[in-house]
Amino acid sequence: FLLGEDILVAPVIEEGAETRHVYLPRGKWADANSNLTHSGPVWLRDYSAPLHILPWFRRLP
């Protein structure tokens, strides 16, 4: 889900899952967990998201 226009949060909502697919809309996004950047629109397939990691991304200017 988006918080405003610049923060995207992608929690795992499937019990027992440790990966998920994440869709990033158009723009350049910084992964808050790895400091990698991604150019959207793009699907991140099988993004690693064990219980102790909350996948979230910040849109870069």
N, C-alpha and C positions, 0 to 999 in steps of 0.2 A: 504494500500500500504506500501511497505517497503522503508525506507530511509537507504540505505546501507544494511548491514546485521543485524544490532542490534536495529533498531527502527522500530516499526510497528505502523502505524497510521490508525485508522478505523473510519473515519467520517461518520455521518448519511447523506445519500444522498437521502432519501425519504422524501418528504414534509410532515410535521406534525408528523413524527415518533419520538418517544422518547426512543426506544430500537432498537437494531440490533443484529444480530449474528456476532460473530468475530471468525475467524480462526487463531489460533496461530500455526506456524510451529514448528518443532522439536526444543527442547531446553527449558530452564527455562526462564520465562518472568515475569517481575515486572510490575504491573499495576500502571501507574503514578498517577491515580486518587484515588486509594484506598490503595496502598502499599501492596496489596495481591500479591502472586506469583502463577504462573500456570506452569505446566509442559506440554509441547506440544510434539507431535501434539494433539491439542484439539480444539473443538468448544465451545465457550462461548455463550450459547443460551440466547437470550433476555437480552443482556448486556444493562444496563441503560445508556442512552446517551441523556439527555435533551439538549436543545439548548445551554446552558451555559457550557456544558462539552464536551471536545474533547477526545474521547477514544484514548489513545496511550500507548504503551508498550515498555519496554526496555529489550533486551535480556541480561541475567546475564551470567557471565563467568562460 
